[in-house]
Structure formats: structure tokens, C-alpha cells
């Protein structure tokens, strides 16, 4: 009888320990408080919940500022560029390290890219980035972009 009582205590003690050490099930991914204006659905894109087929332009050189970076292509007057776009147009531009590295100091300077994002909302246009990772993931140059609004 003593042996049975001891075995029962060991088994119950083990169960209590295992129950106390068990992982609590995860609640799942946290709810996003971000508002996503553009969404991909099985039937296409939506903007603010309505079907949307964006008019898009490629302006890869928008981050070029010859006084700061080595850039790529021509330097563009951002206010003039965005002022000429139709409302709610989408612009794709390159976001490479050549736009971020100060050509004199070698330090990072996001100013030229910040100016691109700052100029777009004033006119009601949007920008999306096109990085090397996007191109490699897409399999074809520039076919995948991520909107930043």
C-alpha cells in the first residue's frame, strides 16, 4: 500500500509540475492599429475599400540629389514632378544605398529620400519603393512594389 501511495504522489506531482510548466497558447498575431488604405484582394486592389486600378509612373531617379549622393539618373524637381501627376497617381522609384550614402562623408543621409516621401502627399500622389529585394523576389525587374502611404 505504501508503494502505491508513493507512486501516486510521484505521478500527481509530475502532472502538477508539467501543468505549471506548460506553455500558454499564443493568442495569434497582434492586431494592427495601422490603417491600410491599399489592400490586395483575390479580385484585385482596393483603395479605401473600393476597387482601384492605379495609374502608375516609373521615376527611378527621384532620390537623386547630386549635392548629397551619387544617385542614379537625373536630379528632379520633386514639387514640379508631383504637381504634373493626375490625382491619386502612384509613382515607383528606386530605393538603393546609392541614394542614402553621402558621397563626401560616407555616412548615411536619408534626406534626399525623405524629400521624395514629403513631396508626394502634398499633391495627393503616392510613392512606392522598388528595391533590389523586390526585384529579386518578383523574378522580373520592378514587377513587385510595396506602397508606402
PyMOL commands that set and color helices and strands:
alter all, ss='L'
color gray80, all
select helices_A, chain A and resi 2-21+78-83+97-99+111-123+132-138
alter helices_A, ss='H'
color red, helices_A
select strands_A, chain A and resi 38-41+44-47+50-52+56-58+90-94+126-130+146-148
alter strands_A, ss='S'
color yellow, strands_A
deselect
rebuild
show_as cartoon
